[in-house]
Amino acid sequence: MGAVGMAVDYTRANAARTAFQVALDSTALMMSKDAATLTDEQRKTEATKTFGALFNRPEVTDATVTPVFTTAGGSKLTLNGSAVVHTNFLGVIGISEVNISAMSVSAWGNTRLRVALVLDNTGSMASDEKIDALKTASHNLLSQLHSAAVRPEDVYVSIVPFSKGVNFGADNHAASWLRWDLWDAVNAARTI
């Protein structure tokens, strides 16, 4: 009879530990979206609230969740949790509770978005309100990128005005990636 009672308590504790881990994993995933924008105290409050909504087992008490957020080498949210499972049958041999603990890590890269806008500002853009459409489209894109960034340094934008030619600098005159033979073939005919 005692062995059956111990098996029942062990099964309950094991099921509670599994449910505890699942709730902790879900909490880490749910919090990872906003973790970078929250303070330590806000992360603690959000972790406790979210975990409490996901984990509800009457035999488990004193559940605590401690979040740790770091940005070294990418963003990482670590949740450490602990709780107590109260036993029914193991109390006969002096074990009235079993401590459980779990850890969940949610990590994501810190890849920054780099955008280069090459904007046509030649004379042909003056007709049919093309330049106004270009300004509107550019402004909308920059607004969307700004909204998507968690921190200002998450998005780098370069703007290159396009006219008739691009100045690569005199130091690059002999660079292997420049094709002067193509330039000469087109422009030699113009100078004659």
ABEGO torsion letter per residue (X at the ends): XAAAAAAAAAAAAAAAAAAAAAAAAAAAAAAAAAAAABBAAAAAAAAAAAAAAABBBAABBGBBBBBBBBABGEBBBBBBBBBBBBBAAAAAAGBABBBBBBBBBBBBBABBBBBBBBBBABAAAABGGAAAAAAAAAAAAAAAAAAABABAAABBBBBBBBBABBBAEAAAAABAABBAAAAAAAAAAAAX
